[in-house]
Structures are given as C-alpha cells and as structure tokens.
Amino acid sequence: MKNTIPISWRRTLIDNAINDYNIFDKEDLKNFDVYEFGVFRGDSMVELAYILNKHKIEVNRFHGFDVFSGMPKETAEPIFQDSWNPDILPDEFNVMSYDKTLKTPEDCAEVVRQKTQDVFDKKESKTKVNVVAGLVEETLSKQEDLKPAFYVDFDLDIYSPTKYAFNYLMENKLIVPGTIIGYDDWGGTPDFDTFKHGESRAHKEIIDEWGIKMTKLLQNGNAFPHVQTVWIVEEVG
C-alpha cells in the first residue's frame, strides 16, 4: 500500500539535515531518543518514522507529547492566530472532535503510538514509540530513562509549553552537541525574525539562558505564518 501521509517540510528539511549534518554513528544512535512535542493526529510522527527508516537510523525511543483535547491558552504573550485561541476555536486541536471513536486523550495517544510503531516494525527497526497524553508541563517530568536527543521536533505552536519543554531537556542534559532541532511554527508569529514571540522567543531565551551555540541549517518559507526552521546544537555551555 502506498504511503498516504501528506509530505511536509519535514520530508525535505529534516531529511536533508540528517543526510548532511548528522555527526553521530548509527550504532551510537541506539542510545539516543527522538522527541516530538505536539503530535495532533500523528501524521508528523509517522512521517519522521519514515525519515528515520530511510536513513536506516534506529534510536532507543521516539517520544510524542500532546494534550489531544485542544490548545491550552497562552497567557505569557499575545495569541497571534485564531486557531491557537481556545476561546475562539475550542475544538481546533481536539483530536476527539475529529474522530468520535476516540473517547479520551489516552485513546488518541494509543492510536498515534500504534500507527507510528507499525512504521518501524515493518522495517524490523528496534525503535520503540512512546506517546504521552496531557500537558507537557505535567507529563514530561514523569517519563523515565530518557536518553539524549538525536532530534527534537517542536510543534506546540505557542511560546509557554515550547519554553518549558526545551528548558526541561536542558536541565536534564538531554540536549547535546549534534542534537538537531526543528520548529514547525517558527513563523507562527509576525515578528519571528526578531525573536519576540512564539517559538522563536522560546528558542532565543533558552540559548541565552543556557549559553548554547546553535547554527540554523535550513529554513522553509520566509513570511508569517508559514516558516519552519532546522538547527543543530554546536556547543552546550
């Protein structure tokens, strides 16, 4: 059966980043994890699984985090898109509103986990998939035996949870030289080029607070709201 998952920026930018900038041996990557923050219905996790398989990369675990019940309200800065405002569109990111067979966020997480795991299993990859339902501020710290990040995908859209997740990875030494980081909503705020809001603000604050040296490898798009970027960590202070 043909792959019917829509091709996104990941299929080009992340594929190219792994091909051209990955500094790790494939055997070493079995002791690394991949993290995706914001998975919605799971298409992006499946797409990343295809990319890892293409490069014959096996990691220890592929973690996905999402509330599945709708976008939490941003309170630390303005809300720049109606789809991000639960007061305006409360069900925009509620997976259960799209599939009535799913009754709980945990149901959603298990569906995403299984369809992503299937991609690895079909290639006999030993990578295991872990998908967690709930606010990342409440769930990330409960995960055990986390490994350093080979790749981190930030797709939480808004500033606060992105900052929290990135900071947690730093506090626990899960970001290392060579970690590749992708942002799906880098251009989700109109002033992304000055790092004032959203994902770009979280990025700038973390690298300043932790003394990280990062290099932007690739960018897709150049205008609000459709800009994605990929970075590599050069040094961790």
C-alpha positions in Angstrom: 0.0 0.0 0.0 1.3 3.4 -0.9 2.2 5.9 1.8 -0.7 8.4 2.0 0.8 10.7 4.7 1.0 14.2 3.3 4.5 15.3 2.6 5.5 18.3 4.7 8.6 20.4 5.4 10.0 17.6 7.5 10.3 15.3 4.4 12.8 17.8 2.9 14.4 19.8 5.7 14.8 17.0 8.3 15.8 14.5 5.6 18.5 16.9 4.4 19.6 17.8 7.9 20.1 14.1 8.7 21.8 13.4 5.5 24.2 16.4 5.5 24.8 17.4 9.2 24.3 14.3 11.4 27.6 13.8 13.3 26.6 10.5 15.1 27.4 7.0 14.1 24.3 4.9 13.5 25.3 2.4 16.2 25.6 5.3 18.7 22.1 6.5 17.9 20.7 3.4 19.6 21.4 5.2 22.8 19.6 8.3 21.8 15.9 9.3 21.7 13.8 11.4 19.4 11.2 13.8 20.9 8.2 15.4 19.3 6.3 18.0 21.2 2.8 18.4 19.6 1.7 15.4 17.5 -2.0 16.1 16.9 -3.3 13.1 14.9 0.1 11.6 14.4 0.9 12.3 10.8 4.1 14.1 11.7 5.3 11.2 13.9 4.6 8.8 11.1 6.5 11.0 8.7 9.5 11.2 11.0 9.4 7.4 11.4 9.6 7.1 7.6 12.6 9.5 7.5 14.5 7.6 10.2 13.8 4.3 8.4 15.0 5.8 5.1 18.4 6.6 6.7 18.4 3.2 8.5 18.6 5.0 11.8 17.4 3.2 14.9 17.0 5.2 18.1 16.1 3.9 21.6 12.7 5.5 21.8 10.6 8.0 19.9 8.5 10.1 22.3 5.5 12.1 21.4 3.7 14.6 23.6 0.3 16.2 23.1 -2.8 17.2 25.1 -5.1 15.8 22.3 -8.0 17.7 23.8 -7.4 21.2 22.4 -4.9 24.0 22.5 -4.1 25.3 26.0 -4.5 29.0 26.3 -1.3 31.1 26.1 -1.1 33.6 28.9 2.5 34.8 28.7 2.1 36.8 25.5 -0.5 37.7 22.9 -2.3 35.0 20.9 -1.4 35.6 17.2 -3.7 33.1 15.4 -7.4 32.3 16.0 -6.7 28.6 15.7 -4.4 29.0 18.8 -7.2 30.6 20.9 -9.4 28.1 22.7 -11.9 30.9 23.4 -12.5 31.3 19.7 -11.9 27.8 18.3 -12.1 25.4 21.3 -12.1 22.2 19.2 -9.5 23.2 16.6 -6.8 20.9 18.1 -9.2 18.5 19.8 -8.5 15.1 18.2 -11.6 13.6 19.7 -13.7 16.1 17.8 -12.4 14.7 14.5 -12.7 11.1 15.4 -15.8 10.3 17.5 -14.5 6.7 18.2 -11.8 8.2 20.4 -13.2 8.9 23.9 -10.2 10.0 25.9 -6.8 11.7 25.2 -5.2 8.3 26.2 -7.2 6.7 23.3 -5.7 9.3 21.0 -2.2 8.7 22.2 -2.5 4.9 21.8 -3.7 5.3 18.2 -0.8 7.5 17.3 1.6 5.2 19.1 0.4 2.2 17.3 0.5 3.6 13.8 4.0 5.1 14.4 5.2 1.8 15.8 3.9 0.0 12.8 6.1 2.0 10.5 9.2 0.9 12.5 8.0 -2.7 12.9 7.5 -3.1 9.1 11.2 -2.3 8.7 12.2 -4.5 11.6 13.5 -1.5 13.4 14.0 -1.9 17.2 12.9 1.7 17.9 10.1 1.8 20.4 7.4 4.5 20.4 6.0 6.3 23.5 3.1 8.7 23.2 2.0 10.7 26.2 -1.3 12.4 26.7 -1.5 15.6 28.8 0.1 19.0 29.2 3.8 18.7 28.7 4.3 20.7 31.8 2.6 17.9 33.7 3.8 14.8 31.8 7.4 15.3 30.7 8.9 15.1 34.2 7.1 11.8 34.8 8.9 10.0 31.9 11.7 7.6 33.0 15.1 6.7 31.4 15.1 9.5 28.9 18.1 9.4 26.5 19.9 12.4 24.9 18.1 13.8 21.9 19.1 13.0 18.4 16.3 15.1 17.1 13.7 17.3 18.8 10.6 18.5 17.0 8.8 21.5 18.5 5.2 21.7 17.2 3.5 23.0 20.2 2.8 26.3 18.3 2.9 28.7 21.3 5.6 30.1 23.5 5.0 28.8 27.0 5.0 25.0 26.5 7.8 25.2 24.0 9.9 27.1 26.5 9.1 24.6 29.3 9.9 21.5 27.1 13.2 23.0 25.9 14.2 24.1 29.4 13.4 20.6 30.8 15.6 19.0 28.2 18.4 21.3 29.1 18.0 20.8 32.8 18.3 17.1 32.3 21.3 17.2 29.9 19.2 15.7 27.1 20.4 18.4 24.6 24.0 17.6 23.4 26.3 18.8 20.7 24.9 17.3 17.5 21.3 17.4 18.5 19.1 18.6 15.6 16.1 20.7 16.4 13.2 21.6 14.2 10.4 24.2 14.7 7.1 23.8 12.9 5.8 27.2 13.8 8.9 29.3 13.7 6.9 31.8 11.6 3.7 31.5 13.6 4.2 35.0 14.9 4.7 38.0 12.7 8.0 39.1 14.4 9.8 35.7 14.3 12.9 37.4 12.8 13.4 39.4 15.9 12.7 36.6 18.4 10.0 38.5 20.2 7.2 35.9 20.5 6.3 32.3 20.0 8.8 29.5 19.2 11.5 31.9 18.2 11.2 33.7 21.6 11.5 30.4 23.4 14.5 29.5 21.3 16.3 32.7 21.9 15.7 32.7 25.6 16.9 29.2 26.1 20.1 29.7 24.1 20.8 32.9 26.1 20.0 31.4 29.5 22.0 28.2 28.9 24.8 29.5 26.8 24.1 27.2 23.9 25.7 27.8 20.5 23.3 26.8 17.7 23.5 27.1 13.9 20.5 27.4 11.6 20.8 24.7 9.0 17.7 25.1 6.9 14.6 27.2 6.5 11.3 26.6 4.7 9.3 29.8 3.8 10.1 33.4 4.7 6.8 35.0 5.7 4.3 34.8 8.5 2.8 32.4 9.3 4.5 29.7 7.2 8.1 29.4 8.2 9.9 26.3 9.6 13.5 26.1 10.6 16.0 23.4 11.5 19.0 24.0 13.8 21.9 22.0 15.1 23.5 22.3 18.5 27.2 23.1 18.3 28.1 23.7 21.9 26.3 23.4 25.3 27.5 25.8 28.0 
